[in-house]
């Protein structure tokens, strides 16, 4: 997984090596604690850089990048990990659906019947390919990823933040085009006519497109001079333009 290390107390020296495990993942055989010291020394490669961390510093280590943290005195850091879903996660998600296919509920041939066993496995592979090509598979996985991405944020609430509207910004599908006199348009990356953003809504959209999501409280704090009703109306306009959506 990707690592974000924040130094809290003392100092720590991080060594970042050139070696990298391609597509490292939290699966058996690919976890860091399953790699032997001999393999680690062989795969890590040359030392690429050394970073000395002091309280308040943050370091990003890409997924699979060999690294080592060293401290000569009392030191404390916080590591935050982020991972992406993979094809293996998709297969795991599809397992319950495979049970709906009769062939996957059939008894496997005896292990001594080599030819029959190979033929049966080939048949299952063909059935699996057919299942994976179903138009509903991608939307199912996308919904799973989306729900997982925001499930923890929904439960997060500081004392001064009541449960409020949370907005997801759909910036991946658009490129903002700025014109004169505060004009703003969102050009669909998939093609099509640009979405013209009303001038009074442009500052909100411009601010929102710098982030993946935000809370109503975040919006209010960034536009403190706006009347609440007016700001709500501008937010509704931006959502009506399909530039963002409630989570």
C-alpha positions as CSV (number, residue, x, y, z in Angstrom):
1,X,0.0,0.0,0.0
2,X,1.0,3.6,-0.3
3,X,2.4,5.1,2.9
4,X,2.1,8.6,4.4
5,X,4.5,8.9,7.4
6,X,4.1,11.9,9.8
7,X,6.9,12.5,12.3
8,X,5.4,13.3,15.7
9,X,8.4,13.3,18.1
10,X,12.2,13.1,17.8
11,X,14.0,12.5,14.5
12,X,14.0,9.6,12.1
13,X,16.0,8.9,9.0
14,X,14.3,7.3,6.1
15,X,16.2,5.5,3.4
16,X,14.4,5.1,0.1
17,X,15.7,2.5,-2.4
18,X,15.4,2.2,-6.1
19,X,13.8,-1.2,-5.9
20,X,10.1,-1.6,-6.2
21,X,7.7,-4.5,-6.1
22,X,5.4,-4.1,-9.1
23,X,1.8,-3.9,-8.2
24,X,2.4,-4.8,-4.5
25,X,-0.8,-5.8,-2.8
26,X,-2.1,-7.1,0.5
27,X,-2.3,-10.7,-0.7
28,X,-0.5,-13.8,0.4
29,X,3.0,-13.8,-1.1
30,X,3.1,-10.1,-1.7
31,X,2.9,-8.7,1.9
32,X,6.0,-7.0,3.3
33,X,6.3,-9.3,6.3
34,X,6.4,-12.4,4.0
35,X,9.5,-11.3,2.2
36,X,12.7,-12.8,3.6
37,X,15.6,-10.6,4.5
38,X,17.6,-12.2,1.7
39,X,15.0,-11.3,-0.9
40,X,14.7,-7.8,0.5
41,X,18.4,-7.2,0.2
42,X,18.4,-8.6,-3.3
43,X,15.4,-6.6,-4.6
44,X,15.8,-3.3,-2.9
45,X,18.5,-2.0,-5.2
46,X,20.6,1.1,-4.7
47,X,19.9,3.8,-2.2
48,X,18.0,6.5,-4.0
49,X,17.7,9.1,-1.3
50,X,17.9,9.7,2.4
51,X,15.3,11.9,4.2
52,X,15.7,13.1,7.8
53,X,12.3,13.7,9.4
54,X,11.6,16.1,12.2
55,X,8.3,16.7,14.0
56,X,5.7,18.0,11.6
57,X,7.3,16.6,8.5
58,X,5.4,14.2,6.3
59,X,6.9,11.7,3.8
60,X,5.1,9.9,1.0
61,X,6.3,6.4,0.0
62,X,4.8,5.0,-3.2
63,X,3.3,1.5,-3.2
64,X,5.8,-1.3,-3.2
65,X,8.8,1.1,-2.9
66,X,11.5,-0.4,-0.7
67,X,12.3,1.8,2.3
68,X,13.7,1.7,5.8
69,X,13.2,3.9,8.8
70,X,16.1,4.4,11.3
71,X,16.3,6.2,14.6
72,X,19.2,6.6,17.0
73,X,17.2,8.1,19.8
74,X,13.6,8.3,21.0
75,X,11.4,8.8,18.0
76,X,7.7,8.5,17.1
77,X,6.0,8.6,13.8
78,X,2.5,7.9,12.5
79,X,2.0,5.8,9.4
80,X,-1.1,6.0,7.3
81,X,-1.7,3.5,4.5
82,X,-3.9,3.7,1.4
83,X,-4.6,0.9,-1.0
84,X,-6.4,0.5,-4.2
85,X,-8.8,-2.2,-5.2
86,X,-7.5,-4.8,-7.7
87,X,-8.7,-7.5,-10.0
88,X,-8.5,-10.0,-7.1
89,X,-11.0,-7.9,-5.2
90,X,-13.3,-7.9,-8.2
91,X,-13.1,-11.8,-8.4
92,X,-13.8,-12.0,-4.6
93,X,-16.8,-9.7,-5.1
94,X,-18.1,-12.0,-7.8
95,X,-17.9,-15.3,-5.9
96,X,-21.5,-15.1,-4.5
97,X,-22.7,-14.4,-8.1
98,X,-20.8,-17.5,-9.4
99,X,-22.9,-19.7,-7.1
100,X,-25.9,-18.7,-9.3
101,X,-24.3,-20.4,-12.3
102,X,-25.1,-24.2,-12.1
103,X,-21.7,-25.3,-13.5
104,X,-19.9,-23.7,-10.5
105,X,-22.1,-25.8,-8.1
106,X,-21.2,-29.0,-9.9
107,X,-18.9,-31.6,-8.3
108,X,-15.3,-31.5,-9.5
109,X,-14.1,-34.7,-11.3
110,X,-11.9,-37.1,-9.3
111,X,-8.3,-35.8,-9.0
112,X,-7.0,-39.0,-10.7
113,X,-9.1,-38.3,-13.8
114,X,-6.6,-35.9,-15.4
115,X,-8.3,-35.4,-18.8
116,X,-11.8,-35.0,-17.4
117,X,-10.5,-32.6,-14.7
118,X,-8.7,-30.4,-17.2
119,X,-11.7,-30.3,-19.4
120,X,-13.9,-29.4,-16.5
121,X,-11.6,-26.5,-15.5
122,X,-11.5,-25.3,-19.1
123,X,-15.3,-25.3,-19.1
124,X,-15.4,-23.3,-15.8
125,X,-12.9,-20.8,-17.3
126,X,-15.3,-20.2,-20.2
127,X,-18.2,-19.8,-17.9
128,X,-16.2,-17.3,-15.7
129,X,-15.3,-15.3,-18.8
130,X,-19.0,-15.1,-19.7
131,X,-20.0,-14.0,-16.2
132,X,-17.2,-11.3,-16.2
133,X,-18.5,-9.9,-19.5
134,X,-21.9,-9.3,-18.1
135,X,-22.7,-5.5,-18.4
136,X,-23.7,-5.4,-14.7
137,X,-20.2,-6.4,-13.4
138,X,-18.5,-3.1,-13.8
139,X,-21.3,-1.0,-12.3
140,X,-21.4,-3.5,-9.4
141,X,-17.7,-3.1,-8.7
142,X,-17.8,0.7,-9.1
143,X,-20.6,0.9,-6.6
144,X,-18.6,-1.3,-4.2
145,X,-15.5,1.0,-4.6
146,X,-17.6,4.1,-4.2
147,X,-19.3,2.9,-1.0
148,X,-16.0,1.8,0.5
149,X,-14.3,5.1,-0.3
150,X,-16.9,7.1,1.6
151,X,-18.1,4.7,4.4
152,X,-15.6,5.9,7.0
153,X,-16.2,9.6,6.2
154,X,-19.8,9.2,6.9
155,X,-19.2,8.1,10.4
156,X,-16.6,10.8,11.1
157,X,-18.1,13.7,13.1
158,X,-16.3,16.2,15.3
159,X,-18.2,17.9,18.2
160,X,-18.7,21.1,16.1
161,X,-19.9,19.2,13.0
162,X,-23.4,17.9,13.1
163,X,-24.3,15.3,10.5
164,X,-24.5,17.4,7.3
165,X,-24.6,17.0,3.6
166,X,-21.4,15.6,2.0
167,X,-20.7,16.3,-1.6
168,X,-18.5,14.3,-4.0
169,X,-16.9,16.4,-6.8
170,X,-17.0,14.7,-10.3
171,X,-13.8,16.4,-11.4
172,X,-12.4,13.3,-13.2
173,X,-14.9,13.7,-16.0
174,X,-14.3,17.4,-16.7
175,X,-11.6,19.9,-17.5
176,X,-12.3,23.5,-16.4
177,X,-11.9,26.2,-19.0
178,X,-11.7,29.8,-17.8
179,X,-12.6,32.7,-19.9
180,X,-12.7,36.5,-19.4
181,X,-14.9,38.3,-16.9
182,X,-15.1,35.3,-14.6
183,X,-16.6,32.9,-17.2
184,X,-16.1,29.2,-16.5
185,X,-17.0,26.1,-18.4
186,X,-16.6,22.4,-17.7
187,X,-15.5,20.5,-20.8
188,X,-16.4,16.7,-20.7
189,X,-13.3,14.7,-21.2
190,X,-15.3,12.0,-23.0
191,X,-16.4,14.6,-25.6
192,X,-19.4,16.7,-26.0
193,X,-20.4,20.3,-25.5
194,X,-18.8,22.2,-22.6
195,X,-21.1,22.8,-19.6
196,X,-21.4,26.5,-19.1
197,X,-21.2,27.4,-15.4
198,X,-23.3,30.4,-14.4
199,X,-21.0,33.3,-13.4
200,X,-22.4,33.5,-9.8
201,X,-21.7,29.7,-9.4
202,X,-18.2,29.8,-10.9
203,X,-16.3,30.6,-7.7
204,X,-17.9,27.6,-5.9
205,X,-17.2,25.2,-8.8
206,X,-13.6,26.5,-9.1
207,X,-13.0,25.9,-5.3
208,X,-14.7,22.5,-5.3
209,X,-12.7,21.1,-8.3
210,X,-9.5,21.3,-6.2
211,X,-10.8,18.5,-4.0
212,X,-12.5,15.1,-4.2
213,X,-15.3,15.8,-1.7
214,X,-16.3,18.3,0.9
215,X,-18.8,18.9,3.7
216,X,-21.3,21.7,3.9
217,X,-19.4,23.1,6.8
218,X,-16.3,23.3,4.6
219,X,-18.2,25.2,2.0
220,X,-19.6,27.6,4.5
221,X,-16.2,28.4,6.0
222,X,-14.7,29.1,2.6
223,X,-17.6,31.4,1.6
224,X,-18.3,33.2,4.9
225,X,-19.9,36.3,3.3
226,X,-22.5,34.3,1.4
227,X,-26.0,34.0,2.8
228,X,-26.8,30.4,3.6
229,X,-29.8,30.3,1.3
230,X,-27.9,31.7,-1.6
231,X,-25.0,29.3,-1.1
232,X,-27.4,26.4,-1.0
233,X,-29.0,27.5,-4.2
234,X,-25.5,27.7,-5.9
235,X,-24.7,24.3,-4.7
236,X,-28.0,22.9,-6.1
237,X,-27.2,24.5,-9.4
238,X,-23.7,22.9,-9.5
239,X,-25.3,19.5,-8.7
240,X,-28.0,20.0,-11.4
241,X,-25.1,20.5,-13.9
242,X,-23.8,17.1,-12.9
243,X,-20.5,18.5,-11.7
244,X,-20.9,17.1,-8.2
245,X,-23.3,14.9,-6.3
246,X,-24.4,14.1,-2.7
247,X,-22.7,11.1,-1.1
